[in-house]
Amino acid sequence: MTTPATTNSRTRSRHNEEKDIAELRNKAGEIGQGLSDMANIAVDVGRGQVERIRNAAAASYHEAKDKVVTCEEAVESYVHDRPIKALLIAAGIGIVIAMVLRRR
């Protein structure tokens, strides 16, 4: 047999459970939003780092390209000014490379 006190107690208990569940859902939503915000921050930081690395790589590429062009111009000038000497140096380098490769 249920008394009004027992029914009232069950009603309060059920109300408290529903209140606790609602509070847990609210907290879970807040935690989910916090995680989403942190993920967005991490993505933004990652994008910034990728952009900095991309810019540094592009700068290094252009610097290396400029150095190669400068060396190429210097070699062309040297060969143009001293063709026999350049030919003899190239032949000597070829002979040394051939000797090294033969020993293997």
C-alpha positions as CSV (number, residue, x, y, z in Angstrom):
1,M,0.0,0.0,0.0
2,T,1.3,3.4,-0.9
3,T,0.9,6.3,1.3
4,P,0.8,9.9,0.2
5,A,4.2,10.4,1.8
6,T,5.7,7.5,-0.2
7,T,4.1,8.9,-3.4
8,N,5.3,12.4,-2.7
9,S,8.8,11.0,-1.9
10,R,8.9,9.1,-5.2
11,T,7.8,12.2,-7.1
12,R,10.5,14.3,-5.5
13,S,13.1,11.6,-6.2
14,R,12.0,11.4,-9.9
15,H,12.0,15.2,-10.1
16,N,15.6,15.2,-8.6
17,E,16.7,12.5,-11.1
18,E,15.3,14.5,-14.0
19,K,16.9,17.6,-12.7
20,D,20.3,15.8,-12.4
21,I,19.9,14.4,-15.9
22,A,19.2,17.8,-17.3
23,E,22.1,19.3,-15.4
24,L,24.4,16.5,-16.7
25,R,23.2,17.1,-20.3
26,N,23.9,20.8,-19.9
27,K,27.4,20.1,-18.5
28,A,28.1,17.6,-21.3
29,G,27.0,20.3,-23.8
30,E,29.4,22.8,-22.2
31,I,32.2,20.3,-22.3
32,G,31.5,19.5,-25.9
33,Q,31.5,23.2,-26.8
34,G,34.8,23.6,-24.9
35,L,36.4,20.7,-26.8
36,S,35.1,22.1,-30.1
37,D,36.6,25.6,-29.2
38,M,39.9,24.0,-28.3
39,A,39.9,22.0,-31.6
40,N,39.3,25.2,-33.6
41,I,42.1,26.9,-31.8
42,A,44.5,24.0,-32.6
43,V,43.4,24.1,-36.2
44,D,44.1,27.9,-36.4
45,V,47.5,27.4,-34.8
46,G,48.3,24.6,-37.2
47,R,47.3,26.7,-40.2
48,G,49.5,29.5,-39.0
49,Q,52.5,27.2,-38.6
50,V,51.9,25.7,-42.0
51,E,51.8,29.1,-43.5
52,R,55.1,30.1,-41.8
53,I,56.8,26.9,-43.0
54,R,55.5,27.4,-46.5
55,N,56.8,31.0,-46.6
56,A,60.2,29.9,-45.2
57,A,60.5,27.1,-47.8
58,A,59.6,29.5,-50.6
59,A,62.2,32.0,-49.4
60,S,64.8,29.2,-49.2
61,Y,63.9,28.0,-52.6
62,H,64.3,31.5,-54.2
63,E,67.6,32.0,-52.3
64,A,69.0,28.7,-53.6
65,K,67.8,29.4,-57.1
66,D,69.5,32.8,-57.1
67,K,72.8,31.2,-55.9
68,V,72.6,28.5,-58.7
69,V,72.0,31.2,-61.3
70,T,74.9,33.2,-59.9
71,C,77.2,30.1,-60.1
72,E,76.0,29.3,-63.5
73,E,76.8,32.8,-64.8
74,A,80.2,32.6,-63.1
75,V,81.0,29.2,-64.8
76,E,79.7,30.5,-68.2
77,S,81.9,33.5,-67.9
78,Y,85.0,31.4,-66.8
79,V,84.5,29.0,-69.8
80,H,84.0,31.8,-72.2
81,D,87.1,33.6,-71.0
82,R,89.3,30.5,-70.7
83,P,87.9,27.7,-72.9
84,I,91.0,25.5,-73.1
85,K,91.6,25.6,-69.3
86,A,87.9,24.9,-68.6
87,L,88.0,21.9,-71.0
88,L,91.2,20.5,-69.4
89,I,89.6,20.9,-65.9
90,A,86.4,19.1,-67.0
91,A,88.5,16.3,-68.6
92,G,90.5,15.9,-65.4
93,I,87.3,15.7,-63.3
94,G,85.9,13.1,-65.7
95,I,89.1,11.0,-65.4
96,V,89.0,11.1,-61.6
97,I,85.4,10.1,-61.5
98,A,86.0,7.2,-63.9
99,M,88.9,6.0,-61.7
100,V,86.8,6.1,-58.6
101,L,84.0,4.2,-60.3
102,R,86.3,1.5,-61.7
103,R,87.7,0.7,-58.2
104,R,84.3,-0.3,-57.0
